[in-house]
């Protein structure tokens, strides 16, 4: 299957509700039309156009005359005067225009036969209209085709098949029409789904994220990391190791500080930052996660780090007391699964001003001396300028893009802003949009999920408690 067809299939699977809705609406509209429209029954009669045929010459001339008169008789059958006389004959209470709609006279190809099809609310009414039309047409044609002093009219209509019941009016059975409506609705819905997908600027594949940033995809996560939950997940392990291998190449160059950010909120950057930190700490490296998301920090409450040192405290208190870089002794030990998590802290005043504070540079220098790796979580680039102002303190930047959430243009703009600020954009981490319950990892002996970095204990809590993590380090 080529890539174009794969894209169409993906769009239809993702937006399957649109074709289904179009199909149901199409079938429903057709069904309502049948319900609202009263049933009609059809009757058909065949008429022979005859002319005088005394000799061979008059035979051919009369036959040609009858053929040329066919269009005239058709126009005559649409006459309101004839329709009015038919209504009077039957005693019906309808308009002549409505009666004209109940009758259709058409020539049979390459013959002198005329076919009269009439419709009515009942089979008997359809036949009665047919008989009345035949009589009125014969009377009108005889009057028009009779010349003065003539013994007989030049043309006469002879019924060769009396009006007979033909069933319900219409060319096709209703079930076939409903099926055709369903097919047309499905095609229209599929077309609408493709158009909506083309107009939607959100990325769908890792290739879209790579194209927007013009950087490689460092790792692909099957879904966002629910770091707020106490359980760890096995399927985050392999993408975490992929990201760790990329960061290892940075270590060769002496890089330590890695900023993890995204174009907009909700991309899952905090989960990616914590997963990368766990992957690095699992092999013995000292890792610090610096929560610089001054706009929506939640790490302190989720991890219950009420007494932990904070970014705002280190930046403001340290400078005001010593006017120098922070001492190595001021940083906290590992407090979450072998990782030192430093929450942002109180957000009084202008939280965005912390990025420009002179103490921020000293704090990062102290972190470089104390830790093997420093992972920095920042606010979204498009919404706030914090990440752009902090990028000068980072050795590399990792952008996070989430499928069907991150917009292509916003991701490109975020990458360009970081590069213009002299940021080294290492690549992009792509987060797919599959539900966690759709992916299954391997299980331990008790039947519970086993994380490739840390196991989930029998009680469902994290296997590495804050106290255990200090001993592991």
N, C-alpha and C positions, 0 to 999 in steps of 0.2 A: 504494500500500500504506500503510494507516494505521500510526500509531506503535505501537499495541498489537500488531498482527500482526507488525510488524517486530521488536518485542522478543521475541516468541515464537520467531520464526525465528532470531534471534540466539542465544537460549538453546539451541535445538536444535542449531544449528551448533557452538556452543561445547561443549556437553555431549552430543555425538552418541554417545559411548561408552555412555551409560546406555541409550538406546533399543536400540542394537545388542545390548548384553548381555542386556537383557530379551527381545528377540526370539530370540536364540540359546538362551537358557535355556528359553524356552517351547517352542520346536521340539524341543530336546533332551529335555525332560521328556516331551513327547508321544511322541517316537520311542522312548524307553526304556519307556514304558507299553506301546506296541505290541509291543516286543521281549519284555518280561517276561510279557505276557499271551499264553497259547497261542491259536492261531487257532481260531475257532469257525465252524461251518458251519450254515446254517439250512435247515429244511424246513417247508413249509406245507401244511396240509390244511384242507378246508372241510367242515363238518358241517351237515346239515339236521335241524332239530328237527321231527319229525312227530308228529301226534296223530290219533286215530280221527276219521273224517269221514263218518259214515253219511248225514247230511242237511245241508241248508244251515245250519241253526242250529248243529249240532255243528261245522261247518266254521269258522264265525266264532268260536265259543267256544273251539275248540281252538287256533286261530291266536293269539287273545289270551292263552290260557293259556301257550303256548310262549314268547311274548314276555316275559311276566312271570317265567318261569322262567330267563331268561338269566342274571341276576345270581346265582341260586342255583347254576347249573351252573358259573359262574366260580369261586365260592367252593369248590365241590366239587372243582374241578381243582387247588386249592391244598392239598388235604387231604394230610397226611403219610402216611395209610393207603394212599391210592391211589398216592402216590409210592413207598412201600415195595413195593407189589405190582408196580409197573413195574420196579423194581430187581431183584426176584426173577425176573421174566419174562426180563429181559435178562442176568442174572448179572453185573451191574456192582457194583463195590466202592466205592460212594459213599454219603453220608448222604442221607436223604430230603429235607432242606432244600436240598442241592445239586441234587437231581433236580427239585425244585419250581422252582429257578432256570432249569432247562433247558426249561421248558414255559410257554406263555402262551396262555390261552384268552380270546378277546374276541369280543363280538357284532358282527355287521355291522349298521350303522345301518339302522333301519327295515325290517329283514327278520327272518326266523326262522333265519337262518344264523349259525353260529359258526365262527370262524377259529382254528385251532390252529397255533401256531408253536413249533417245537422246535429246540433247538440241540445240537450235539455236536462232538467233536474231529475227526470225519471226516464226510463227507456220508452215508455208510451208517449211522453211529451216529445222526445226526440223524433220518434216516428211520425207523430202528428204534425210537427213542424215541417218535416220532409214532404209529407203528402200535400200540405197546404202550399208549400213553395212550388211544387211541381205544377199544381193546378194554376196558380197565379202566373208562373212563368209561361206556361202554355197559352194562357189567355192573352197575356201581353204580347207574346211573340206572334200569335195568330193575328192579332189586331194590327201589329206593325208590318207584318209580311204579306198581308192581303192587299192586293191592288184592286182598284175599281173595275167592276165588270168581270173580275176573276172568279173562277169557279172554286178555287181552293187556294190556300196560302202557299207562298213559295217555300216555306220551311215549317216543319212541325216537329215537336218533341214527343218521342215515343218512349215511355218508360220500359226498359228491358229488364230492370231489376227494381222492384218496389222497395221503399225504405225498409231496411232490416236492421235489427239491433246489432251493434258491433262491440258492445262492452263499454267500459269507461273511456272517456275522451282522453286523448294524450298519446304520444308516440311510444313512450317507454313505461314499464312498470314502476311503481313508486319505489320499490326496494332498490331498483337500479339507479333511480335518480338520487336517492339518499346515499347510496354508495359512491356515486360520482361526486356528490357534494362533500362527502368525507375526504375523498382523494384530493379534490381541489383545495379544501381547507387545510389539509396536511401539507400540500405543496406551498400554499400561501404562507402558512405558519413557519415552514422551514426557511423560506425566503426572508420573512420578517426577522427570524432569529439570526440569520447571517448578517442582515443589515444592522441590527442592533449591536451585534458583536463588532462589526466594522466601525460603528460610530463610538463604541466604548473604548476609551483610551487606556484602560487598565491592562497591565501585562498579564499574560496567561502562562508563559513558558519561561524556562531559564534563558533560552535564546533571546527573548524579548528584553530581559534584564541586562544581559551582556551587551545587546545592541544599544540600549539606552545609555549605559555608562561607558561603553567602549573599553570594558575591562573584563577579565575572565570571571566565570562563576566559580567561587571557591568551594562551595558546598551546597547541597540541596537537602532541605529538611522536608519531610513528608507533610508536616503540619506544624503550626506554631507550638512553642514549648510552654505548657501551662505551669510556669515556675511558681505561681501562687499556691499550687497544690502541694501537699506534703510528699506525695509519691513521686518517685523518679520513673522515667519511662525507658524501656530498652531500645526503642528505635531512634532515640536521640544520640546513641553512642557512636555509631558509624559516621554520621555527618560531623559530630564533634571531633572525631579523629581526623577526618578529612581537613577540617579547618585547622587542627593542630599541626598537621604536616605542612600546611602553607605557612603558618606562623614560625615553625622551626627554621624555615629558610631565612626568615627575617633575623632570627637569633644569630645566625652566622655573621650578619652585618652589624651586630651589636644593637639591634633594635629591641626595645622593651615595651614601650607605651603604644598600645593599639586602641584606637577610638572606634567604637561600634555605634553607628547612627543609622537613620533612615530618612526618607523624604517626608513622611507624614506619620501621624500617630497610628498605632494599631498594627504596625508591620511585624512586631514580634522581636524587636531588637534587644530588649532586656533579656528575654529567654535565650537568645543566641549568645549574648555576652556571658551569661552565667554558664551556659553549656560549654563554651570555649574555655572558660576559666576552670571548670571541673575537669575537662579533658587535659589541660596543662598540669593541673595539680595532681591528677591521678598517677602521674609517672614521677612525682617527687619534686616538681618545681614549686617555688614559692610564688603565689599569685595573689594579687589584690584587685578587687573589683571596685572601682571608684564610681559611685553614683552621682554623676554631675547633671542628672535630669532635674534641674531645679524647679521645673514647671509641674511635674507630676510624680514625684518620688514616692515609692511605696515599699521599698526594700526594708526600711526600718520596721514598719508595722507587720509586714508579711513574715520576716525572719525574727521578729521580736528582739530587735537590737536597740533596746531603749537606752542602754548605758554605753553603747559603742561610741567611739570617736566619730565625728562627722566632718564632712568636707568644709562646711561653713565654719565650724569651730577651728579646724586646722588652719584655714586661710586667714580668718580675721584675728583670732586670739593669738596665734603664733607670731604674726607680724607685729601686733601691738605690744607684745611683751618683749620680744627680743630683736625685732627689726632685722632678722636674718633667716636663712633657710632653716627648715624644720629639722630637729634632731631625729636621728634614727630611732631613739628610744620612745618617741611620742606615738609611733604607729602601733595599732592594735594587733594582737595575735590572730591566728586563723579562727574564725567564728562560724563558718558555714561550710561543711563538707570539705575541709582542707583548704578553704579559700578565705582570705580576709575581705569581708564585705564592709565598705565604708559608705554609709548612707549620706545623703546630702545634708540632712539636718534641718533646723528651722528655716522657714522661708519668709522671714520678716523683711519688710522694706522691699527693695528691688532685687529679686533673686538672680536676675540676669546679669547684674553688675559683678557677681562673683567671678565670672570668667575673665574680666579685665583687671581684677585686683592684683596688685604686685605680689601678694602672698601665694597666688596660684602657681606661679613659676617655681617658687621655692618648695612648695608642697610636692610638685612632680619631681623635682630633683631629689628630694628625700626618698620618694618612692622608688626611683631608679636605683638608689643605693641599697635600699632595703629588700626589694623583690626582684625575682627573675622576670616576672611579667606583670604589667599593669594594664588592666582592661578598663576602659573608660566608657560609661554609658551616658549619652548626651540626649538632649531634646531633639525633636524632629527638625530637620534643616529648613524646610519650607516655612514652617510655622514660626520658628524662632531662630535668632542669629547666634545662639550660644555655641553651637557646634563649629560654625565658621570661625568664631573668635577663639575657640579652644584648639583648633587644628594645629596651630603652631607649636603646641606642646607635645603633639603625638608624632611618633615615628611612622605610623601607617594608619590608614582609615579603611574600615570594612563597612560597606553599605549593606543594608538589609532590605530586601524587596519581597513583598507578599503577593502571591497570585490572586488576581481578581480583586485586589485592594489597592495596590500601588499603581499610580498612573504613570504612563510612559514618559510624558513630558515633565512631570514633577521629579521623577527619578533622574532624568537627564539634567534638569536644572540644579538639583541638589549636588550632583557629581561635579558639574561645572563650577558651582560656587565654592566647593571645597578645594578644587584644583586651583582656582584663581587666588585662594587664600594660602597657596603654597602647600596644600595638603597632598600627601602621597596616597592616593586611592588605590589600595591593594587589589580590590575586587568586590564582588557582590555575593551575598549569601541569599539564595532563593528559598523562600518558604512556600511550599505548596499549600493547597487549601482542602486537604482531605481530613475528615473527622478522625479524632484519635481512636475511636472505637473500631475504625475500619482497618487499622493496622495492628498486627499482633507480633509480639516478639517471643523469644523463647521463655520457658518457665523454669523455676527452680524446683527442688524436690518436693516442696510443699504445694506446688501448683501455682505459685504467684510469679508475676513478671520479674525477670532479672535484668537489671540495667547493666550495660556494658561498662559503666563507670562505677556505679554503686548499686548494691542490691536493695530490694525492698524487704523490710523485716516482716515477720509473721503478723504483726499487729497492724500493718498497713502504713506505718510511719517511716520516715527516712531512716535508712540503715546507718547513715553517718550522722550522729547527733553533733551539735557544736562541741561538746566535750570530747567526743571520740575523735573529731577531726584534728584537734590539737595534738592528740597523741600520735595520729597517723603522720603528721608532719615531722 
